Amino acid sequence: MKYGFNNRVLRINLSTGEIKKEELDQKLIDEFIGGRGFTSKIMYDELPVNTKPLDPENLFVMAMGPFNGLFFPATGKTHFGFKSPASGGYGDSNMGGHFGVAFKYAGYDLLIMTGKAKKPSYLYIEDEKVEIRPADKYWGMGALTVEKKFKEDLGEEFQIAAIGPAGEKLSSFACISHDFGRQAGRTGVGAVLGSKNIKAITIKGTGSIPVYDPEAMLKKGKYVYEEVKKKPGFKGWTPQGTAGITDWCNEVGACPTRNFQTSYFENYKNINGQAILDHLKITDKGCYACPTPCGKYGYAKTKSGSAYVEGPEYESIALLGSNCGIGDIAEVGYLNYICDEWGVDTISAGVAVSWAIECYEKGILTKEDIGRDVKFDDLDSIIYLLDLIGKRKGIGDLLAEGVKVASEKIGKGSEKFAIHVKGVEWTGYESRNAPGMMLGYMTADIGAHHGRCWVLGNDVAGSADAGSVHDLITGGAKADKLPKARRKGVSGMVIDSQHLRPAFDLLGTCRLQYMELGFEVDYYEDFYYTITGKKIKWEDVIKVSEKVWNLNRCFNIREIEGYGRNYDYPPARFYEEPIPDGPNEGHYITFEEIESMLDEYYKARGWDKNGLPTKEKLIELGLEDVAEAMYATSGGECC
């Protein structure tokens, strides 16, 4: 008995219609725990080499962790893995809500889907009943609209994960939507479903999950729910959710503004967490088993339209708000709704729109190219461009490819302010005065994403006394003035965060309780034992997270020709243009300093100077088969 799991894999070939139910491999659990670990291993082992992201042969993997659906805070995370349309390499994304919990209650731990349905379809799962059903009448509907329609047709008890028109039209930053406001947003997962002619996955689960010691789990569960409420951050995070960080980001000069031209937004008080409470919020909204509901469900009314919407959370505030020059929380909320309905990631959409507007201001794109005048600070300009992206019409057809591809096609210097790494748009933290955060974005395995590393607090803590950014990079900072985490050096701090922050994706739980509230790791160790009957140390979880990080790097090396150091550079704006105003006026990180950071980082990781994991490092992590494949040449050189 594999406690914590149902021990079943659902394997579907959409091209042939074949549906199989297989046993979950114990070795996979032992070596990769669950969630993100499962997706990484399966993608590396099973994806045919050189498959293109939108080919039928691309895999769509949905994986649960041992904690999903059980009596422990915030166990509602669902993890997806695939080859990314945005980066061309390993892609993954996760979302909260109740979807993965329903999948486990239906009796499954893992979905592996390949092929392409002959016509628009959806996947129907009701316990043992699994069917590929026609979706002609749902095709073309918005992601929020179609979720409501599915619930009307199938029943409220069904959990729905759906794509919008942008996913159908294969936008590189199309997302999956669930629970009227929860998204798997990053790296183009919605386009992968669209390429397979799948509009939605619908699930109703009525079963249970085997647990090693149910009485102990119940007892500890009651205890830890009370303990969470005692944490210092509990009262701070719950009322405003992630939007509560907006003021701080401006105060430290990290708020992306008008396509990252600067790092301070003058109207931030009008789009912060308090503005949500004053002008939008109707109620709190949380995921499965969460004692700290960070979602804020509200009503956004603007001159151009109105809608009910979940959010906006901080990332949407930063990229659709300040980064587009929008200084009204109702307008940001309405833009959030538009993105949700089209089914696009608010982060990438905000970056794509702001890039286009800057191109227009600089004369790189003309009124003829775009179809009308567009400008920052103008709601109708942003709506216009988002609608073109959703429809893939006019300039929106290009913008839907993401700023990397768009800037390469447009040229004329626009590449310098196309804000991405590896084809994945930068998220809500301007980092020209934050070398750790900059390095974390640069080296993230899936492309620029704060979910893989967040060290901004350590970057800015004590910085007034600790020396310049140059001092922080080169080691000249006064160590006694720095927080303990930063005394390890920039690379050590970043690597620790890159192992810790996504570790919760292995277990199937949200990281907020630990990362923001200070929930002790002992609880995770205790619950792992009561659920699975096996003891685990937190250090073991972190070691698996490091293993997965290296495996994903090797996936990218195998799948992307010439992959290495050149894929880890940030956009030129960040090393050529000093911040023009605000708290960090004049700051930037030179290209020489970036090179120095990469040298230090690669060395600390056990990689060579081109950013390739060494054979010794891979063997140390238990990836002997990967090492053998990478270093199979007679000379023992990689690839």
N, C-alpha and C positions, 0 to 999 in steps of 0.2 A: 504494500500500500504506500503510495506517494502522498503523504499528508500535505495539505495546503494546495494540492492540485487535484483535478479530476482524472488526470492521466490519459487525456484524449486530445489528439490532434485532428483538426478538420482540414482536409486537403481537397481543394476544388480546382478542376481544370475547366475554365469557362469555355474554351474552344470545343471541347468534346462533351461537356456537360457532366463529366464524371465527378462524383462526390464520394470521398472515402473517409473513413474514420479509423485512425491509427493510434497506437499506444505512444504516450509521451516517453521519450528516452530518459532513463534515470541519469545517464552520463551527462546529458545536456543540463539537467538540473544541478548536478554536483559541480560542474565546471563553470556554469554561467548563470545560475540562480533563477532567472526569469526575466520578463520584460525586455528591456534593451539588450540584455545579454543574449537572449534567445534570437532576437531579430538580427543582431550582428553575426552570430555564428551561422544562422541559416542562410543569410544573404551571401556570406563568404563561401560556404560549402555548396550551395545549391543553385545559385544564379549562373547561367551559362556565361562564360567569359565574353566580354565585349558586347553584351546585350545593350541595346540603347534603351534609355529610360521609358520611352513611349512604345516600345515593341511589346507585342503580346507576351513574349517570353519573360519580361520583367516580372519579378515576384512582388506580391503585396502580402506582407506578413503582419499579423496582428497577434501580440503576445501579452499574456498576463503574468503577474508575479505571484509569489506565495501569499502575500498579504491581501491581494485584491478580494473585496467582498466580505472581509471578516471584521470582527469587532475591535478595531484599532483605529485611531484618528486618521481620517483622510485616505482611505484605501480604494479610491475610485479612479485611479489613473489607468489609462489604456495606452499601450505603446504600439506604434506602427513602424515598419521598416520596409525599404524599397530602394531602388536606384533612383537618384534624384534628378528630375528634369531641370532643376536650377543649377546644380553643380556638376552633374554627370558622374558623381561619385556616390559614396554611401549616403543615404538620406534616411532620416527618421524624424518622427514627430510624436507628441503625445497630447492627450487631452484629459480633462477631468470630467465630472458628471457621473452617469450611472451606466454607461454603455458596456464597459468591460466587465462590470459586476454582473450584468444580465447575461453576458457570454459565459461567465463561469457558472452561474446558476443554471444555465441551459446544459451544462455538462462538458464544457470544453476549456482548454487552456491556450490553444494556439490555432490560428488560422493561417494556412499557406495557400495562396491563390495565384494561379497563373493563367495565361491564355487571354482570349478576348471573346466576349459573348457576341453572337451573330447579330443581335439587335439590342436596343436599350433594354436593360434588365435591372432587377434588384435581387439581393440575396435575402431569403426568408429563412429565419431560424426560430423554431419553437421547440425547445428541448430536442427530442430525437428527430423531429421533422426538419429537414433542410432541403430547400428548393431554390432553383434559379427561376425567377418569375419575370414576365414581361413588364417593362416600365414605360411603355410608349406614352401613356397618359400623364406621366410625371416628368418626362423629359422636357427641359426648357424652363421648368419652375425654379424660382429662387430657393436657396437652401433653407431659409426659415419657413417659407410658404409650403415647401414640399414636406417638411417635417410635420407640420400641422395636418396636411392632407393624408399622410401615411397614418397618423394617429386616428384620424377620422375613419379611415378605411379598415385598419387592422385592430384598433383598440388602444386606449390610453396606456395600457400596461406594456405596450411595446416600446422598446428603446430604439431610437433611430439615429443613424449616422449617415449624412447625405452630402452630396456635392451640389453646388449651384451651377449656373450657366458657364462660369469661368472654368470650372473643372471639365465640363462637357467640351469646351473649346480649347482645352489643354494649356491654359495659362501656366507658366512655370512657377507661379506662387499661389495656385489654387489650393484651397484648404478643404478639410472635412469639417462639417458642422454637426453639433449635437446639443440637445437640451436647450435650444433657442438661445445660444450664446456661448457655448463651449466649443472651441475649435482646436483641431490639430492643424496648426497654421503653417509651419515652416517647411521649407525644402520641396514643396510641390506635390504633396501626397494626394491632393484632390485631382491633379492632372493624371496621376497614375490610375486612379479609379476611373476617370473619364476615358482614358485610353483603352480601358477594358470594357467599356460600354456599361459600367455599373453606376447607377444613380444613387443607390443607397444600400446599406446593410441594416436589416430590421431584426430585432431579437426580442424574444420573450423567454425568460428562463424561470422555471418553478422548482428547481432542484436545490440541493445543498452542496457544501464543500466539505470533504473529509478533513477533520482536525485531530491532531494527536491527543490533546488534552482539552476538551471543550470547557470543562468546569474551570480549569486554571485560566483559560483565555477569557472567559466571562468575568472572572474575579479581577484579573489584571486590567481588563478593558474598562471596567467601572472605575478602577483606581486611576488609570492614566487620563481618562477623560476629565476627572477632577483636577489632576495635576496640571494639565494643559492650561486650565483656566487661571492657575496661580502664576503663570509665567509673566514676567514683566512686559513682554511684547503683546500679550493677549488683548489688552484693552486698546493698545495702540494700533494694531493691525486690523482688527475686526471692523470698526466703524467705517473706515474709508477704503479698506482693501489696499491694493497696490498703488492706487492713486494717491495715497497718503505720502508717497515719497517725492511727489512733484516739487514741493517747495525746496526740499533739501537738494535735489538735483540742480535747481537753479542757483541756490546759495553757494554750491561748490563749483559752479561753472561747468556742468556736465550735461546740460539740456540741449539736444540737437535743435537747431533753429534755422529755418529757411534753407533746407538741404545741407545742413551741417556747415553752413558758412560761419556760424558762430555758435556759442555754447551757453547763451543766456537769453531767455525770452522775456521781454518786458511785460507781457500780459499774463504771466504765469498764475497770478492770483485768481484770474477768471476761469482757469481750466484745472484747478487743483482738486484735491479730495474734498475740501470743504465746499467748493462750488458744486460738486456732485450732490452733496447732502442738501445744499440750499436750493438747487434748481432742478435736479433730475430724479433723485432717488424716491422710489416707492417702497421698496423692501430689500432686505438682504437676500442673497441667493448663494447656496453652497452646494458642493459636490457630495457624493455618497459618504456618509459617516464622518462628515467634517464638523468639528466644533468651532471653527473659525471661518464663517462664510465670507469670503473676500469678494464675491460677486455682488454687484449693486444693480438691481433691476429698476429701470426708471422710464421716464417719458421725455423725449427730446422734441421740443417744438421750435421750429425756425421759420424764417421768411420763405424758405424754399421747400418746406415739407416737414412732416413730423412722424414720429414712430416710437413704439416701445422698443427698448433695447437693453441688453445686459452690458454694463460698462458705462463709459469706457474705463478700462484699467490703464495702468501707467504707460505701457508700451504704445497703446493706441493714442493716449493723450500726447505722448512725445512725438510720434511719427505722423499722425493725422492732425495734431494740434500745432505745437510750436514749430515742427519741421515744415509744415505748410503755411505757417504764419497765422493760424486760426486761433483767436483769443477769446472764444465764447464756448462754454462747456456744452451748451445745447447743440451748437453746430458740430463740435467734435463728436458728440453722441450720435447725431444724425449721420455723419460720415461713417461712424462705426457700424451703424445699421445698414447703410448702403453696401459696405464691404461684406458684411455678414450675408446679406441677401444675394449678392453676386457670387459669394463663396470664394473670396480672396483674403489672404493674410493681410491684416491691417498694417503690419510693420512694412512688408515689402511694397504694398500698395502706396503707403505714404512716402516711401523713398522714391519710388518710380515717378509719382506725380510731382514731387518737389524737384527731382532731376529735370523733368520735362519743362517745368516753369523756369528754372534757372537757364536751361538751354534757350528758351524763348527770350528771356531778358538779355542774354548775351548775343542774340542774333544767330545762334547756331540752328535753331528751329524757327521757322517763319510762321506767320499767320496762315499762310497757305498750307503749310505742313500740318498745322494743328487744327485749323478750321475756325478759329476765333482767337481773340485776345485772351490770354490767361495771365494771372498774376497771383503772387502770394497774398495772404490776408483776405482772400475773396472766396466765400463759400461756393458760389456758383461755378467758379473756375475748377475747384477741386471736384465737385459733383460731375461736371462735364467730363473731366479726364477719367474719373473712376468708371463712369458709364461706358466710355469708349473702351476701356480695358475689359470690362465685363462682357461687352459685345464683340470684342476683338475687331473693332471697326476703326478705320482711319489710323491715326497715330497710336491708338490703343492696341492695335494688332502688334506693333513693335514693342510698346511698353509692357505688354503681357508676357514678353520673353524675359523681363527683368533688366535691370540697368546695365549689367555686364554685357549682354548681347546687344542691347539697344545702343550703348555707347560705342561698342566696336563697329557697329554698322553706320552710325552717324559720324563718328570721328570728330575732327575739328577741335580737339582738346577736351571734348566732353568726358573722355575716359578719366580725367584727373579728378572730376567731382562726381563720378558714378560710385556711390558709397556702398561697397560690398566687399566681401572676401569669398573667393571660390564660387562666385555667382550667387551668393546668398546675401541679401541686403542687411546692412548693419542695423542693430536695434537701438534702444533709446538712451544710449550713454555716449556723449561726445568725449573723446579720450585723449585729446592733445596735451592734457596736463595729468594724465593717469597712465603711466607706462604699463602697469600690471594689467589694467583693463584692456589697453591696446593690444598687448601680447596675447591675452586670452581670446580676443576676437580673431586675431591673425591666425592663431594655431588651432582653433576649434575644428574638430573633425568633420563637422557637417557644413562648415561655413560660419559666417559671423553670427553668433548667437549667445546672448547673455545666459541662457539656460545651461550652457556648458561651463561657464566660468564667470564668477562675479566677485571681484576684489576691489571694487571702486572705493568702498569704505576704508580699506587699508591703504589704498593709494593716497587718499586725501587726509587721513587722520594724522594730525600733528605736522602737516606739511609745512606750516609756517615756521616751525622750529627745526625741521629736519633737513633743510637744504633744498636745492633746486631739483627739478625733474632729472637733470643730468646727473646730479648726485645720487638720486635714487637708482638710476640705471647702472652707474659705474661703481656704486658702493661707497661713494663719498659722503652719504648722509650720516647724520649722527645717530648711531644705532640706539643709544639710550633714550632718544626722543621718539623712537618708532614703536608701534604696537608689535607684539611678539611675532605675529604672522609675517610682518614685512621684514623682520630682521633676517629671515632666511634668504633674502634676495628676491628680486622680481620673479625669476624663473621658478624658484621653489614655491613661492606663494601661488603662482598661477597653476603649476602642476598639481599642488594639493587641492585647489579648488576644482580643477578639471576632473579629479578623481572623486571628490566628495559630492559636488553639486549634482551630477547625474547618477550617483549611486542609488538614489531612491527610485530611479526608473527601473532598477533591477528588481526591487521588492514589490513594486506596484503601488507605491504610496507617494503622496505629495511631500515635497521637501520643506514646505513653509513651517511646519511645526518644529523642525530642527533648525533650519537655517535662520529663520526670523524670530522664532519664539525661544530658542535655546533648549528644546526638548532633548533630554539626555539620550546618548546612543545605547545606554544599558537597556532601555525599554525595547529597542529594536532587537537586541540580542535575546532578551527574555521572550519576546513574542515569537521570534523565529523558532525557538525551542518548543513553546506550547503549541504552535501551529504544525510544525514538521516533525517534532521528536528528535531533531538533530541540533547539536550545539554549533553555534557560529560566533566568532568574534567580529567586532566591527572592522578590525584590520583586515579580516578575510574578505569582507564585502568590498573594501577599498581596493584590495589586490585584484579582485575580479573586475572592478571598474577600470583599473589600469590595463588589465588584459584586453578588455573590450576596446579601450582607447587605441591601443596598438594594433588590434585586429582591424579596426576601421581604417587606420592609416594604411595598412597593408592592402586593404580592399581598394582604396583610392589609387595606390601605386599600381596595382594590377589593372585597374579599369581605365585610368586616364594616362595617356602617353605623355611622358616627360614630367610626371607629377613629382613635386619635391619643393624645395625652398621657394621657388618662384611662385608657388601657389599660396604662400603664407604672407605675402606683402599686403599692406593696407593701401587704400587709394592715395594717390599723390597729394591730394589736398592736406592730408594729415602730417606729411613731412616737408611740405613746401610752403604752406600758408600759415603764418602765425594767427592765432585767434584775434580777431580785430577789436573786440570790446568785451565788457563784462568782467567778472572776477578773475578770469585767467587771461586777460588781454596780453598779447605778445607771446604766449606760450605755444610751443609745438615740439615735436620730437623729430630730430634730424634723421635722415636716412642712415647715417653712420651709426646712430644710436639704435635704430631698428635692427641693423645688421648685428650689432653687438648683443642685443637681446636675444636674437635668434640663435647666435652661436652658443650663448649661455644656456638657453632653453634646450637645444638639441643635445648638448653635452649632459645636462642634468637628466634628460629622458633616456640616455643610452642610445641615441641616434647619431648618424654620421652628419657631416657638415651640410649635406643636401637635404637633411630631414628624413632620412630613411632609417627605420629601426634596424639595429645591427642584429646579426644572427644570434649573438650571445644574449642580447636582450630578449629576443623572442623565445629562445629556449628557456631562459630564466622564468618567463611568464607561463610556461607550459604550452607554447605555441610551436612545438617542434615541427608539425606538418607544414605550417605556414613558413617557417624558416627554411625548410627543405625546398619548398616551391619557389621561394624568392631567391635563394642562393644555390640554384641547381646547376649553374654553369660550371664548367671545369675549373675556371679561375676562382670560383668562390665569391664572385661579385654579384651584387644585387641585380636582379631583373635582366 
